[in-house]
Amino acid sequence: MPTVIECPSSEVLERLLLGQLTAEEAAALEAHVVTCERCGHAFHDIRAEDVLVAAMQEAGSQPVITSAAAEALIPWLKRLRPKDPACTMAASAADEQTPSTPLALPTYDFLDAPVEADEIGRLANYRILQPIGVGGMGIVFLAEDARLKRHVALKLIKPQLLQRRDLHERFLSEARAIAAVEHDNIVVIHEADEISGIPFLVMPFLKGESLEDYLQRQNGPLPVDEIMRIGREIASGLVAAHGRGLVHRDIKPSNLWLERRRDVPAPGRVKILDFGLAGTMEQLAQGKAPNVILGTPTYMSPEQGRGLPADARSDLFSLGCVLYRMATGRLPFQGKDVMTTLFSLATETPVAPRTLNPKLPADLASLIEKLLAKKAEERFTSAAEVVDAIRTIERKRQPRTRGKWIALTAASILLAMLATFALLTWLHQPPAPVDVTFEYHEPDSTIVLQGGDGSEDEFDVATTATRSLRPGEYVVRPKVATANRTLWPASFVVEPNKPMTVPMRLVGLIRTYDGHSQGVNAVAFLPKASALALTGSNDHDLRLWDTSKPGPGIRLIGHDSPVRCLAIAADGKTALTGSGQAHPRNPDIHLRVWDLESRCVVAKLDGHRSTVSALAFDPRGRTFMSGDMDGVVIFWDAKELAPFKTIHAHGHSRVNGLAFLPGGKQALSAGGDHQLHLWDVDRQTIEKSWSGHTESITGVSAAPDGKHAATSSLDGTLRVWDLQTGKFLALRGHEKEVHCVAFSPDGKRLLSGGWDKSVRLWNAESGEQIHAFAGHHRSVRSVAFASDGRRGLSGGSDGVVCLWELPR
């Protein structure tokens, strides 16, 4: 005869629901509870010192829970309290990508000692800059790859878990899981390794925001086209992951990254983050995945929480939750805590999406509802089916353009006929030759001229400066190539009946100077002697160079820490340098005043409490300004060498650039607050502030006319500002961060340098790029024009100073 089990007491039932019984005790009771109507009703009357009470009371207006509901709830609730806290849900990957306030960690003893001022330690070849997030098992830092000079997100296992060898493998499995999949919609892994017993993985430091942050800002349904585009890209990433046998198991908005698109408010490409909970389909099917609730209850599939075999369709349920939230502005399953959310997920059917958002297309609403089916077999069978379904809906929404195309085609045919007639007419009447005079002052003055028909003509400009050329486009090059230098302009157009002069010159790298042993942070030409230049480096040295010739330069010794910035007085006789060192045993954060004629330090000034990061001289010679990494700006009396005003000008964010306007009555400052400030120097007050950059401003330069300024930024752009109106012109060309900018002496051009190792010359009025120079092996940190504007200087993280011949 079958064993008869009496109904459990409320206390035992409570312990069953809270997962406090042994596996044997729970198994014996479950078979009875899920078939007993009395026990199903008893759920409503349980007394417990737990949030479960709130979960049940919140459903008080709903029908009494049935035994079917009990059957659904028990597997969830009994798995809520795993013994190993390291196996609980991973933290939001978005938190691991967005810098915020530093984490409250007592020490970083597990890191190697810092070397430079802006780092808190080192691990292998990575400079650890600041903590930016914490996960279930790891800490994430903003770091810089010391070899490639790029920012990365570096994730380490938590120090308190380092003794757990079993967790090392779990930690590194995230790297292996992601590295196994190559797709535009999945974040990549640069490196995964273990150093001194510390496992770590290196990911790109992503720019943009999480879908979670974007949804919170929108505070309501997204546009339909945006919902479908984001959903399709998520599904496309899942196709790639599932194709490699991986189930993510934690698809949610905070694990979905939207890359930033320049000057476009709409979000960019989707990146799926955080495969820390991923498991192979084989593991999941065999029940070998960790026996705890993994994931986020509001986006978790029913089978995932109940411990049933899970496959790719589990991720599709989570995708359905994400689509539902984008389409309606709310979650499909809601509760004020984990317990009430699990209760909703196990027992409720979401409100139809079109009830909450009538503008939603019916076929898109049906797709979302199919993804949210409680039974896996009622959902789509694969992510590829979801991609196809969304594309079908997108095609239906595309406007019909057949009539427009017919009109365009007819117009194109007519234009082609007219162009052919015009061409034939022109061929019968060839235009008359035009006199073109060439200016080219190089030792070897022979050039090769190539016409539009491919024919070439070689001649020596020194003996034959003027040629008669038919109208058209021509390409020109020197007969003898010069290493690292090219002829500019490389082409020109001859117009009918318009004689012209073509001034040409070899532009590019003239020579490099390798005297510094570490990265060069600051370069400047002396105002009164265009051939002399001063540079400052992380090797603690200044060097004075005669750029009219090669050589190691003259070493100026006076700093005990890296030289971060410099400025030279208008008379060219005095220089200022700022330094800083993070190491507490050597807190050299002084300003030095140099006599450039004797090449000696004449004063060491105290006033800052953090690294001095920016300097500028008043052209009148009365004052100078200094800024530091804490956002402090100090005004100094240039004669007394004493500070007379100290201001927290940038909200405790780093000051990266200072510049006086001509006349010295106004000055500019910019930095980590993304703003450009205009100062009244005599009053030491900010007159105006402008915003436009989306990340830190790294440099500022004032135009000679006093009406314009230029800024560089980590957002990858340069901006030329109208200081009267605050309007700006955005310049784009650098691949990523732009680190420095300088106006030419005539104000018509700009020099810039950036992360992409390039130096670029720009037309300051039109914003067009004139030329791009390559010569550095790492990022370019500082640029400067010679006083005649013909040459430029740059310093890079590779420790090299480059001298450039510039186009005019």
N, C-alpha and C positions, 0 to 999 in steps of 0.2 A: 504493500500500500504506500502511496506517496506520503512523504513527511508533511505534517501540517504545521505551518508557521503562524503563530499568532501575530496580530497587528502590533507593530512596535509602539512603544511609548513616544510621547512628544519629544522627550529628551533624546532618545535613540534616533528618532527621525531627524531631529535637528543635527545631530552629529553625522548622520549619513549625508545630509544635504551639504554640510560644511566640509566634507571630505576628511573627517576626523576618525573614521573607523578604519580598521585594518582591511586589507584587500579581501581576506577570507570572510570577515564579518559583513562587508558591503555586498559581496557576491551572494551571500545567503539571503540577504534581505531584499535585494533588487528584484529578484524574480517575483517576490510576493507583492512589493509596493507597486510595481508597474501594472499589475493586474487587479489591484484592490481599489474599488471605488471609494471606500471609506478612507484609505490612506491618501488618495488623491485629494479628497476634501480636507484632510487634516493639514495639508500644506498651508491653508489659509489661517490656521489657528496657532501656528508654531510661535513660541516665545523664544527669542534668542538675543543675546547681546552682540548683535552683528548687523551689518547693513542689509542682510537678507530680509529682516523685518520691514525695512523701508521699501525693499523691492516688492514684497507682497502687498504692502499697504498702498503703494503707488498704483497697483492694479485693482484697487478695491472697487472701482466702478465697473470692472469687467466681470464676466461670469466666473464662478468658482473653478479653480484649476481642476482639470480632469486627470484621470490616470494617464491619458495619452500625453498630456503636458508634463506630468511627472516623469514619464519615460524619457522625454526630450531633455528635461532639466538635469536629471541626476548625473549623467556622464559629464556635463559641464561643471557642476558644482563640486563634485568630488575631486576634481583635478585643479582646483583653484590655488591650492597651497603647496607648491612643490617644496621639498626639503632643502634643495640647493638654490639659494638666492641668485647664484650666478647663471642659472638657467632660465631666469624670467625674461620678460619681454625686453627686447633691445630698445634703446632710446631712439628718438627721432633722428633720422639721418640728416634732416635739415638743420638741426642744431649743431651737427658736426660739420657744417659747411659755412655757417654764418657767424662771423666774429661777433662777440658780445662782450660783456664784462668778464674779466678773468675769473676762472673757477677758484673756489675757496679751497685750494689744496695747500697743505702746510709747506711741503718742500718738493723739490724735483731731484732728490738724491740719486734716482735711478738714471739720470742723464749725466753725460760728461760735462765738465765745467765749461761755462761760456767763454768765447774767445773775443767776440765783438760786442759793442755797447748795446745793440738792439736785440740781443738774443738772451734766452734764459738757460740755454744749455745746448749740447750737441748730442746727436746720435748718428754714428757712422758718418756719412758725408752730408748730413742734414743739419742746418742751423735751425734750432727750435726757437720760434719767435714769441708765441703766446698760445695759451690753451684756448680753444674755441668751442669745445663741446665735450659731453660725456655720454657714453653708451652703456648698455647693459654689462659689457665686459671690458670696454676700452675707454681711453681718453684720446681725444683728437686735438692735435696742435696745428696751428698755422706754422709752416716751416718753409725754409728755402733750400733747394738743392744747391749745395755749394759748387757743384761741378757745372750744372746747366743754368744756374742763376734763374730759376723759376720758382714761383710760389706753389706749394703743394699742401694737401691735407695729409698729415701723418698720424696714423692711428696706432696707439700702443695698448697692450693689455694692461689693465689696472695693476698698480704695484702690489696691492693686497692679494692678487690672484696669481702672482708669479710663481708661487710654490706649487700650483696645481698644474702638473704636466698634461693632464687630460684636457684642460682648458686651452693650453697652447694649441693643440690640434684643432679644437673647435674654432679658436680665433683665426688661425691661418686658413681654415676651410672657407671662410668668407672670401679671402683673396683668391683661392683656387676656384671657387664657384664663379666669381665675376670674371676672372682671367680666362675662363674656359669659353666665354661668350664674347664675340666681337660684333657689336651692332651700334649704330648711331644713337639709339635710344637707351643704351645701357652704359653706365659709368665704367671707365676703364681702370685697370690697376697698373701703375707704373712699376711697382716693385713689391715683393713680399719676402721677408727674410727674418732672421733671428740673430741678434747681436748681444753677446754677453748674457744669454738666457732671457732676453727681452724680445718677444716676437712683435713685428710691426708690419704694417702695410702702407703703401704710399699711393694716394689717389690725386687726381687733379683738384686744384682749389677752384671750385666752380663759381662762376659769376652769374648772378640772377637771384632767384628766390624759389622757395618751395611752393608747390601747388597749394599747400595749406595756408601759407602766408597770403598768396594771391587771392584765394577764396575768402579769407577773412577780410581783406581789403575791399573786395567786390560786394560782400554782404548781401548776396542774393544770387539768383540764377545767372549763369554766363550766357553770352550769345550762342545761338544754336550752332553756328559754324565753328565757333571756338570749342564747344563741347565735343563736336565730332572730330575735329583735328587732334585735340589732346587725347581723346579716347582712342583714336586710331593709332597714334604713336605709342601709347602705352601698350596696346594690344600687339603692335609690331615688335616691340621689345620683348614681350612675353613669347611671341612666336620663336624668336631666337633662343631665349632661355629654355623654353620647353623642348625645342629641337635638340638641345644638348642634355636633355633629361633632367632639367632643374625646375623645381617648383619654388617660387619666391616665398610664399606663405606670409608675407606682411606688406602687401600692396595697399598703400594708403597715401593720402595727399602729402604727408610730411616726408614720405620716402620717394616722392616724385619731384624732380627738379626742373624748373623752367629756366632755360638759359636766357640771358639778357641779350636783346637785340638792340643795336645802337640806334638811339633816337626813335625807337618804335615802342609805343606804350604797351602794345599787346605782347603777351608772353611768347618766348621763343620755343625752341625744340625741347622736347621732354627727355629727361634722363632718369632711368630707374636706378635708385640708390639702395644701399644696405641689403646685401644678400646674406646677412649674418644668420638669418633663420632658414635659409634655403636648405632643401634636402633633395636628394635624387628621387626620382619616381620609384626606383627600385626599393630604396630604403622605406619610403612612405607606404608602398604597397605591402611590404613585408612587416610593417609595424616596427621598424628599427629606429624610427625617429624618437627624440626625447619624449618621455611620457608626461608632458606637462602642457598646459595651454600656452602656445606660442603664437605671438601676433597681437593684434589690437582688436578687442571685442567688437568695436563698431564697424570693422571692415573684415571680420573673420567669417569664413564659411562654416556652416553648421557641422559638416563632417570633420573639419579641422579641429574644432573644439571637443567633439565627442570621441575622438580617438579612432574614428573609422578610417579605412584606407583612403588616402587623399591623392589626387592626381592634378593635372593641369587645370581641371575645372574648378578646383578650389580657388586658384588665382582669378579665374573668370568671375566668380561670385564677388570677390573683393573689388574687381574692376567695376562690376555692376554697382556696388556701393559708392564708388568714386564718381561714376557717371550720374548716379541718382543725386548726389550732393551738388554736382556742377549744374544739373538740370533744374533742381528745385530750390537750392540754397539751404537744404537741411539734410540731416542724416536719415537713412531709411529705418534704422533701429536706434532708438534714443533712450537714454536713462541718465540719471544724475550721478551714477557711479557704476563701477564694473558689474555689480550684481544686478542692478536694474537693467543695464544694457544687455546682459546675457539673458535675462528673463524675456526682454523684448525680442531678441534674436531667435530664441527657441520657440516662442509661442505666437508671435504676431506676423501679420502680412502688412507690408508697407502701404501707405496711402498711394494710390495710383499717381504716377508722375504728372500726368496731364491735369489732374485735379488741382495740384499745387501750381502748375505752370501751363495754362491753356495754350500758350504759344508754341509749345513743344510739338514737333511733328509726330503724328500717330505712330509711324514706323520706328522712330527713334525711341518713343516711350515703350513700345512693344519689345524692342531689343533690350532695354534696361530691365524690364520685368522678367524677361526670359533669363537674363544673367542672374537675377535674384531668386531663382527657383530654389526652394529648400532642398529638393532632391537633385543631386548632381546630374543624373541622367536626363533631366528635363531642361538643362542648360545647353548652350552651344557645346559641340564636341571638342572644339579647339579654338585657340586664339586666332588662327588664320581665318576661321569662319567669321569671327567678329570683325576682323579687318575688312573682309569682303563685304559683309553686311553694311558696315559704316560707309564704305566707298560707294555702294549702291545707293544709299540714301543721299550722299553728297552729290552724286551724278544727277539724281532726280531734282535736286535743288538748284542746279546750274541753269541760268537763263538760256533760253533758245536764241541763237544768234545767226540762224541760217540766212535770214534776209540781209543782215548786216554784212555777212561774209560775201554774199553775192554782190552787194554794192561795192565793197572794198575790192573784190576781184576785178570788177568792171573798171573801177578807177585805176587799179594797178596796170591793167592792160593798156588803157589810154595813155597813162604816164609813160609806160615803156615805149609805146609807139612814138610819142612826142620826143622822148629822149633819143631814140634811134634816129629820128629825122634831124634833130639838132646835132647829133654826133656826125652824121654823114655830111651835113652842111659844113661843120667845122673842119672835117678832114679835107674838104675841097678848098678851104681857105685857111691855110696854116698861118698862125700869128707871127708877127715879126719878132726877131730876136731882141733881147733887152740887155743892156750893159749891167753887169753885176761886179762890184768891187769887193775883193776879199781882204780882210785884215787878219794877219796871223803872224805873231812875233815869237817864233820858236827857233832854236838852232837848226833843226831840220824842217824847212818850211815847205816841203813838197807834200801836196795833198792829192787824193784820188776822188774824183767827182763822178757819181753814178746817176744817170738819168732815169726817167720813168720807164724807158724801153730796155733797161738793163745794160746799156752801153756805158763804158767807163772812159774817163779822160784824166790823165795824170799831168800835173803841171806844178811849177815852183812859184809860190806866191811872191817870193822876194824879187823875182825877175818879171813876172807877169801877174799883176794884181787884179787886172780887170779882164773879164771874159764876157763874150756875147752869148747869151743863153736863151733858148726859146722858153716861153712860159710853161710852167709845170712844176712838179715836185722833184727835188734832188736830194740825194744822200751823199754825205761827205765823210771821209776818214783820213787820218794821217797815213802816209806811205809806210813809215816806220812806226810800229806799235810801241807804246811806252807802258811798262808794267804799272798796273793800278790806276792808269789815267786814260781818259777818253776825250775825244774831241767834242766840244760843245759850241754851238748847236750841232747835232749830228745830221740834221736835215733842214731844209728851208724850201719855200715856195716862191717861184718867180711869177709875178702877175703881169698880164699884158700892159705894155706901154708905161711900166713903172720901174725905172732904174733903181737899183738898191745897193746898199752896202751890207756885207755880212761879216761882222767881227767874230772871230773864232779864237778859242783858246783851249789848251789841254786842262781839263779839270779832274779832280780826284785826289788820291793820296800822294802827297809830296814825300813825306817820310814819317817814321814812327820814332818815339823816344821811349826807351825801356829802362829808365833809371829807377823807377819805383818798383818795390818788391811786392806790393799789394795794391788793391783796388784804388783808383784815383776818384776822389769825390768832388773836386773843385778845380776849375781851370779859369784863367783870366789873362788877357793881354794888358800890359801896362799902357795907360792912356797916352803918354807922351812919347813912347818908343814902340812903334807897332811891331818890331821884331822880337821884343822881350815879352816873356810870358811867365806866369807863376802858377804852380800846381800844388795841390795838397792831397795827401794819401792816407790810407789806413796804416801805412808803415810808420806813421808818426812824423813824417818828414814833409817839408816844403822843398820844392826845387825851382830854381830860376833858370829859364832856358833862353838861349839866343836862337830863335827859330829860323834865322837866315842861314844856318849851317847845322850839320849833324853834331852830336856830342851828348855826353851824359848829363849836362846841366850842372848847376852849382847847388849843392845840398845845404839847406838851411835848417839847423838843428835847434829845437826849442820846445817841442811838445813831448809830453809823456804818454800820449794816447792818440788815437786816430784823429787826423785833421778832417773835420766834417764840412767846413765851409770857409770861404775867404772873400774879402772885398778889398779893393784898391782905391785910394783917394784920387780925386780928380787931377792932382798935381803929379801923380805917379811916384811920389816919394815915400808914402806910408801905406802899409797894408794891415788889415785885420784878419785874424784867423780864429776859428772856433773849434773846440774839440770836445770829446766826451768819451767816457769809458764806463761801461756798466759794472765792471768788477769792483766790489766794495773796497778792496785793498788799494785801488788806484783810481779814485774818483776825480780824475782830471777833467774838470768842466769849466776851465778858464778861457777867457779871451786873451790873445796875445796881440800886442801892437808892435809892428816891425818897422824899423828904418831900412828901407830898401837900398839906400846908398851904402850903408855900413853892413847891411844884411844881418842885423842883430835884433833881438827882442829888446825893446825899450820899456815895456810895461806888461804886467800880467794882471788882468782885471777879474775880480770876483763879483758875482751878482746872480748868476744862474744856479739852480739846484739840480738841473738835469742837462743832458748833452746839448751843447749849442749847435743848432741846426741851420741857422740862416743869419746873414749879415748884409748890411748895406751902408754906404757912405753918403752923407749929404753933399751934393755937388758944391754947395756954398762953403763947405769945410767947417760948419759950426757943430754939427751933430753926427752921430751914427746910430744905427739901430741893430739890435740883436734879438734873435728868437730862439726858443728851445723846444724840446720834445714834450714839455708839459703845457705848451700853449702860451708861455709867457713872452711878452715883448718888452724890451728895456730900451729907453731912450738915454743916450749918453752925451755928455758935454765933451766935444772933441778936443778942446784945449785943456780942460781940467782932468780929462779921462776919468770922469765920475758919473755914475748913473743919477738921473734926476727924475725919472718916471718909470715905474714898473707896472705893467698891465697884463691881466689874464685876458688876452684878446681873442683866443680861438677856442673857448670852451674846454680848456685842458686837453685839446688835441694838438698834435705837433705842428709847429710853424716850419714850413718847408721853403718859403720864399719871401724875400723882402726886396724892395726896389724904391728908390726915390725918383720922383718926376723931375724933369728939368726945372731949375729954379730952386728946388729944395724945399718948397713950402708944403708939398704934398708927398705922400709915400703910399706904397702898396704893400699888403701882406696877404699871404694865402697859405693854406695847409690842410690839415686833416678834417676840418669841418666843411670841406667842399666849397667854401666861399672865398670870394675876392673882396678884400676890404680896402677902402680908400681913406687915408689918414690926413688930418690937419696936423702938420708937424709941430707948429708953434703951440697949439693947444693940447697936443697928444690925445686927440679924440678921433673916433671913427666917424667920417662924414657919411659914407654910403657903403653898403654891402650888396654884393650880387651873387646869385646862385645860378648854376647851369651845369656844372660837372656833377656826375653821379658817384664819383669816388674822390679820394684825396687829391688835392692839387699838389703837384710835386715841384713846380717852379713858376716864377713870375718874372716878367721883363717889361720895362716901360719903354714906350716908343719915344724917339727924340722930339716929336711934336707935342708931347705932354697930353695928348687927347686919346691915346690908345694904349692898351696893354695886352700882353700875350701871356697865356697860362698853359701849362702842361699838366696832365693828370693820369692817374692810374686807370681811368676809364678808357684809355686808348685814344684820346682826342687832344688836340690843341684848340684853343679858342682865342680869337682876337676880339677884344672888348672895346666898345665905344664908351669912354669914361664919362661922357655927358648923358647918354641915354641908358646905358647898361645893356644895350643890345650887343650880341656877339655873332661872330662868324666861326663856324666849326670847321676844323681842318682834320681830314682823316687820311691815313696812309700807313701809319705804324701798325704792326700786327697786334700788339698788346699794349702794355703800359708805356706811357711816355714819361720820361724821367726829368727832362730839362728843356729849356727854351731860351732863346736870346734874340733880341732885335738887332738888325744891322745898323750901322751908324747913320745911314740915310733913312731908316725906318721903312724901307720898301720890301725887305726880305726878313725871313726868320730862319734860324737854325734850331733843330731839335734832335734829341737822341732818346733812345728807348730800349726796352727789354729785347727787341728783335735784333740788337747789335748794330743797328743802322744809324747813320747821321743823315738828316734830310733837310733840304733847302726848300723854302716855300716863298711864294708871292704873298706878302702880307695883306695886300688889298683884295686880291681875287680868291685867295685860299688855295690856289692851284700849286701842286708840287712841281718844283723846278727840276730837282735832281735828288737821287738817293745814292749815298756813299756807303761802301762796305769796306771794313778794314779791322774792326774790333772782333774779338772772339767771344766776348761776353757783353752784357748790357752796357749801354752808354749812360754815364752818370752826370756829365756836365759838358756844356758847349759854350764857345765864345767866338765873337768876331774880332779880327784885327781892326785897328782904327781906320784903315783905308777900305775896309769891307771886302778886299780881294781874297783874303784867306780866313780860314776858320780853324779852331782848335777844339779837340774833344778828349775827354778822359773816360776810361771805362773800368769796369770791375775786373778786367783782365790785367790791370796795372799798367796799361799802355796809354801813352799820349799820342794822338794822331794830329798831324798838320795837313790841312786840306786846301787845295786851290779851288776857288768857288766860281761858278758862273756869275756873270754880271746881269 
